[in-house]
C-alpha cells in the first residue's frame, strides 16, 4: 500500500469557502451531499484529513477524507451535511 493511501496520525483540516468549492456529489440524502468527490491541489493532503466547507461562518460540510486517488479525493459527512447536492 502506498504511503499516500495510508492514514496519517496527524490529520490536517482543509478549509474551503463554499462558493469556491467544486465537487461532484457521489452520495446524497434529501438533496444534501453526504459524500463528495473533488480535485486535490495540495500534495500534502492524506486520507484521514478533514474537509471543512464554510459559507461565511456557517459550516456546510464537515467530513473526513476517506479516499484519495490520482489527484481526486472523496470526503464523507453522512449526518450533518448542509451542502446542496446540486451545487458543483
N, C-alpha and C positions, 0 to 999 in steps of 0.2 A: 504494500500500500504506500503510495507516495506521501511525502510529508504534508503536501497541501490537502490531502484527503483526510488527514488525522486531526481531531480536535486539539486545540491548544489549551494549556492550563490557564493562561491569562487572556481572557476574552476582551475584545475591544468593542466599542459601540460606534456604528456608522450612523450619523445623524444627517438626514436629508429633508429639505423642505418639500412638502407635498407637491407644490407647483412645479418643482424641478425633477420629480421622480418619474422616470419612465419605466413601465413594467408591463408584464403580462400576468393576468390572474390565472393561476393554474388550479386553484380551488376557490370556491366561494360559497357563502351561505347568506341567504336573504339579501342578495345584491351587494354584499361586502366581501372583499378579497380576504380570504383566510390563508392563502399561500400565494406568493408572488415570485416570478422569475424576472431577474433584472441583470443588466450588464454591470460587471465589476471593473472599475478602472484602477483600483488600488491593489497592487500585487501583495500587500500585506494582509489582505482580508482572508480569513480562515473559517472553516466550519466551527461553529460554536460561538462566533461573534454575534452581536446583536444588531439588528436593523431597527432604527427608530425613525419613523416618518412623522414630521410635525407639520401642522398647519397653524402658523403663528406659534402660540404656546400650547395648542391642543394636540394631543397625541392621536394620530390617525392609525398607526400600525406600530406594534412593538413585538418583534418576534426574533427567534433565533435562526441563524443561517444553518440549514440542515443539509445542503448540497452545494458543491462548488465544482464546476466542470467547464473547461475551455473558455474561461473568461465570463461565465454566467453563474449566477447563484440563485438558490431558492431559499426563501425565508418563510417561516410559518408563524401565524398568530391566530390559532383556531378559536380563541374565546373572546378576545376583546377588540378585534379589528373594527375600525370605523372608516376604512379605506374603500371607497366605492370601486366595485369590480369593473365598471365600465370605463374608468379613467385610465389612460395609458400615458 
